[in-house]
Amino acid sequence: MTNGGRQRGGRLLDSTDQAIIDALAEDARTGISEIAALANVSRATAYNRIRRLTDEGVIRGYSVVADHTRMGLGVTALVLISGSQPDWRANREIISAYPEVEYAWYVVGSADIVLLVRVADTHQLRDLILTRLQALPGVTATETLTVIDEVVHRPVVRPAE
C-alpha cells in the first residue's frame, strides 16, 4: 500500500484507511453505507477495512466526546508529579482509581507523571492535590497548571505531510 499513506507497524495506511478513520473520528456512529461512500468503496470493503483496522489495533474503540463543563466538571488541570522511582509501580494503580483523572502519563523531563484531571471546582482540585496526590508514597513535589481555555481536542492526530 503506497498511495501517499502513513506508516503503521511496518505497513502503510492508504487513502481508503485514512478516509474511514476520518469518518469514524468525526462521528463514530456513522453508518457503514455512508463510510463506504465517503471512502469511495463498497460496503463490504468498508466493513472489511474497519474489521482489519480494529484487529490490527489501529482502531482501539469508539467513544463519546463529552462536554465536561455541562457535566459539572468546570475545572480542568494538568498536574505534574515528581518523586522517587521505586514508588511509581505501586502508585499506578492508586492514580488509575481516581475518577477525576482523565489521562495519566509517565514522562521523562522535569516531572515523572503528568495527569489531566477534571473536577467541579477549585476545592475539589485542592483536595485531590493536597490530600491525595501529595500523600502518595515517594511524591516529592507537584505542580498544577489550570486550563483556562481548551482550544484543540482532536480524536485522531495524523502525522504532518
C-alpha positions as CSV (number, residue, x, y, z in Angstrom):
1,M,0.0,0.0,0.0
2,T,1.7,3.2,-1.1
3,N,-0.7,5.9,-2.3
4,G,0.9,8.5,0.0
5,G,-0.1,6.5,3.0
6,R,1.0,6.6,6.6
7,Q,3.3,4.1,8.3
8,R,1.6,1.7,10.6
9,G,3.5,-1.2,12.2
10,G,5.6,-1.8,9.1
11,R,2.7,-1.2,6.8
12,L,1.1,1.9,5.3
13,L,-2.3,3.4,5.9
14,D,-3.6,4.1,2.4
15,S,-6.1,6.8,1.5
16,T,-9.1,4.4,2.0
17,D,-8.0,3.6,5.5
18,Q,-7.5,7.3,6.2
19,A,-10.9,8.2,4.9
20,I,-12.5,5.5,7.1
21,I,-10.6,6.7,10.2
22,D,-11.5,10.3,9.4
23,A,-15.2,9.4,9.1
24,L,-15.3,7.5,12.3
25,A,-13.3,10.2,14.1
26,E,-15.9,12.8,13.0
27,D,-18.8,10.6,14.2
28,A,-18.3,7.0,15.4
29,R,-22.0,6.4,14.8
30,T,-21.6,6.9,11.0
31,G,-23.3,4.0,9.2
32,I,-21.3,1.6,7.0
33,S,-23.0,2.8,3.8
34,E,-22.0,6.4,4.5
35,I,-18.5,5.4,5.4
36,A,-18.3,3.4,2.2
37,A,-19.5,6.4,0.1
38,L,-17.0,8.8,1.9
39,A,-14.1,6.3,1.2
40,N,-15.4,5.6,-2.3
41,V,-15.5,1.8,-1.8
42,S,-18.2,-0.8,-1.5
43,R,-20.0,-1.5,1.8
44,A,-18.2,-4.9,2.0
45,T,-14.8,-3.3,1.5
46,A,-15.5,-0.6,4.1
47,Y,-16.7,-3.3,6.6
48,N,-13.6,-5.5,6.0
49,R,-11.3,-2.5,6.3
50,I,-12.8,-1.4,9.6
51,R,-12.6,-5.0,10.9
52,R,-8.9,-5.2,9.8
53,L,-8.1,-1.8,11.3
54,T,-9.7,-3.0,14.5
55,D,-8.0,-6.4,14.5
56,E,-4.6,-4.7,13.9
57,G,-5.2,-2.3,16.8
58,V,-5.3,0.9,14.7
59,I,-8.8,1.4,15.8
60,R,-8.9,0.6,19.5
61,G,-12.5,1.5,20.3
62,Y,-15.3,4.0,19.9
63,S,-16.1,6.7,22.4
64,V,-18.3,9.6,23.4
65,V,-16.9,13.2,23.4
66,A,-18.4,14.7,26.5
67,D,-18.8,18.4,27.4
68,H,-17.2,18.2,30.9
69,T,-18.4,21.7,31.9
70,R,-22.0,20.7,31.2
71,M,-21.4,17.6,33.3
72,G,-20.5,19.8,36.3
73,L,-16.7,19.5,35.9
74,G,-15.8,23.1,35.3
75,V,-12.1,22.9,36.3
76,T,-9.5,21.2,34.1
77,A,-5.9,21.0,35.2
78,L,-2.6,19.3,34.4
79,V,-0.8,18.1,37.5
80,L,2.9,17.4,37.2
81,I,4.2,14.9,39.9
82,S,7.8,14.4,40.8
83,G,9.1,11.7,43.1
84,S,11.2,8.7,43.8
85,Q,11.3,6.0,41.2
86,P,10.7,2.8,43.3
87,D,7.2,4.0,44.3
88,W,5.8,4.6,40.8
89,R,4.6,1.0,40.2
90,A,2.6,1.0,43.4
91,N,1.2,4.4,42.6
92,R,0.0,3.4,39.1
93,E,-3.0,1.5,40.5
94,I,-3.9,4.2,43.0
95,I,-3.8,7.0,40.4
96,S,-5.7,4.9,38.0
97,A,-8.5,4.5,40.5
98,Y,-9.0,8.3,40.9
99,P,-12.2,9.1,39.0
100,E,-11.0,12.7,38.4
101,V,-8.1,11.5,36.3
102,E,-8.9,11.5,32.6
103,Y,-5.3,10.8,31.4
104,A,-2.1,9.8,33.2
105,W,1.3,9.7,31.5
106,Y,4.7,8.7,32.8
107,V,7.1,11.1,31.3
108,V,10.8,12.0,31.0
109,G,11.7,15.5,32.0
110,S,11.2,17.8,34.9
111,A,8.3,15.7,36.2
112,D,7.7,11.9,36.4
113,I,4.0,11.8,35.9
114,V,1.6,14.2,34.2
115,L,-2.2,13.9,35.0
116,L,-5.1,15.5,33.1
117,V,-7.8,15.9,35.8
118,R,-11.3,17.3,35.7
119,V,-13.1,18.4,38.8
120,A,-16.1,20.5,39.7
121,D,-14.3,23.4,41.4
122,T,-11.0,24.5,43.0
123,H,-12.0,23.0,46.3
124,Q,-12.0,19.5,44.7
125,L,-8.8,20.3,42.9
126,R,-7.2,21.3,46.2
127,D,-8.4,18.1,47.9
128,L,-7.1,15.9,45.1
129,I,-3.6,17.6,45.1
130,L,-3.0,18.3,48.8
131,T,-4.8,15.4,50.4
132,R,-4.4,12.5,48.0
133,L,-1.7,13.1,45.4
134,Q,0.9,14.6,47.7
135,A,0.3,11.8,50.2
136,L,1.2,9.1,47.7
137,P,4.4,7.2,48.6
138,G,7.5,8.8,47.1
139,V,5.8,12.0,45.9
140,T,8.2,14.9,46.5
141,A,6.5,17.7,44.6
142,T,3.5,18.6,42.5
143,E,3.0,21.5,40.0
144,T,-0.5,22.4,38.8
145,L,-1.4,24.1,35.5
146,T,-5.0,25.2,35.4
147,V,-6.6,25.2,31.9
148,I,-8.3,28.4,31.1
149,D,-9.4,27.5,27.5
150,E,-9.5,24.2,25.6
151,V,-8.5,25.2,22.1
152,V,-8.0,22.0,20.3
153,H,-9.2,18.4,21.0
154,R,-8.7,16.1,18.1
155,P,-9.8,12.5,18.4
156,V,-7.3,11.4,15.8
157,V,-3.9,13.1,15.1
158,R,-2.2,12.3,11.8
159,P,1.5,12.9,11.0
160,A,2.2,16.1,9.1
161,E,2.5,15.7,5.3
